[in-house]
Amino acid sequence: MSSILDSVNKRTQLVGQNRLELLLFKLNGRQRFGINVFKVKEVLQCPPLTTLPKLNPYVKGVAHIRGTTISVIDLSAATGGRPLASTENCFIIISEYNRSVQGFLVSSVERIINMNWEAIMPPPQGAGRYSYLTAVTEIEGELVEILDVEKILDEISPVKTAISEEVNDQLTIDRSQHYHIMVIDDSAVARKQIIRALESLNLQIDTAKDGREALDKLKAIAGEMNNVAEEIPLIISDIEMPEMDGYTLTAEIRDDPKLKHIKVVLHTSLSGVFNQAMVQKVGANDFIAKFNPDELAAAVNKHLSL
């Protein structure tokens, strides 16, 4: 286990090559789950937890780790399964999503695997546990489920999606234009959050659930016109998506003469200097960390008002 914990902090990430590394873990039972290593800050044996009044029922308690208080979410319970009966011998995956740090309680952590995003597929359609998935893949003949963490976190602590009055008053976009944009994200919750945040801008918003679907839609439009940016001047894309990630999508857009003038805003829970370098490398116009409706609206305003 120590080698897994050490490697979480030392791995060189593979974003920009349409590859990812998954940390495999289990909840209750034999089913394997995965989380992108890029989202993981560290993994540790579950320490004693403190329970507080009025905590969400899916929050097992809070942990005090190196001077920081972190909420610990029982992933099994949060996805409709049986709560983990005891924290003894369990682990916490400490991760950062949407500018917040939280711990995910899991029963065991296995290993890290390196994969191509093309091997990560959209999940089966359905209710129950399947509604908490953004993707699935096959490893050693077994199905691995990748959880929609943004959906889980939004159910526990919904994010604010309304633009502030101050920012709204400063926007210069011509709302009578009904600009046509595309929003690309593998999380249905994330897509809805973006749409709600931008609804006051009076946009026509198309959506896609991954980079491959988005590129197919854009190329279909390109079959009818030479400059697709005249129809869709802006796209807002997540980075981590099945089949084709946001960096690869951006590179494909820049390499296509009919698509290359589309402005691309990468909107993701990933952060850091390395990402900024990748933004420049693939030719994206902007990078925004999730989720701040004011920053998102200001970026859309900037790129549609030029």
Summary of the structure (lengths in Angstrom):
residues: 306
radius of gyration: 19.9
end to end distance: 52.3
largest distance: 61.4
contacts: 990
relative contact order: 0.13
helix: 34%
strand: 31%
